[in-house]
């Protein structure tokens, strides 16, 4: 067990208030100081690029120092690894599955490797921050509990997504919303739609059993939480796949390396078919190229028919 994990366990908040069930709405942090409780939450959805340097990294964790996230313990974060932000080629990638957690001592959010591997310096991430005031309308936290979890997946239920196989959903693992949790799920995740029950689910791409007590931040495309970003669906084909990357053409990204794109694997868009891509994915814009791509962080080739929900901001 890495030292950073021991420190993280010691920093867990004493208690919190959650509405438990298939969907969990973070509503507060019991035991927070007056200063924490009064910290204002911006009403604006924020997106930015974050690159972890030596000052930001500790063990498996990279701390985010940004006004949109500092002190905002109830913010909702979504992250996607970005191999070369702005096309400048930081060129660091890590195949470890990632999640986010809030350090109550430092009052900072962080990205961490779920499998405990050391975080690579200069690794970059696209970060989307949804304030608490916009949660609960297609932006929520869900917990894997016995009632909603089967084998390698856990169902989610939300009026913006239920009965809609064409919903575009973004998901990021959240280790400890409002100080709860501390359950690791060291597996790449995706979403899939169960036609039989009319619900979406989060699943482990490598088909490992879903642990109970794992938490996930969820954003449904039709919610105000997407902050004006545009949704799209990428399907990998023989034509658009080269090496470890499936490329996509979109007017917001073509010729625009400054775009900020989030990607979540979608096992069966429209409730049809089903293809696994059992590795951590990221996005990148090749220098000298014209199109953004979703790539497999371990260098493998995305399977034909694999698919990815995209949320795109032009920059």
Secondary structure, 3 states (H helix, E strand, C coil): CCHHHHHHHHCCCCCCEEECCCCEEEEECCCCCHHHHCCCCCCCCEEEEEECCCCCEECCEEECCCCCCCCCCCCEEEEEEECCHHHCCCCCCCCCCEEEEEECCCCEEEEEECCCCCCCCCCEEEEEEECHHHCCCCEEEEECCCCCEECCEEECCCCCCCCCCCCCEEEEEECCHHHCCCCCCCCCEEEEEECCCCEEEEEECCCCCCCCCCEEEEEECCCHHHCCCEEEEEECCCCCEECCEEEECCCCCCCCCCCEEEEEEECCHHHCCCCCCCCCEEEEECCCCCCEEEEECCCCCCCCCCEEEEEEECC
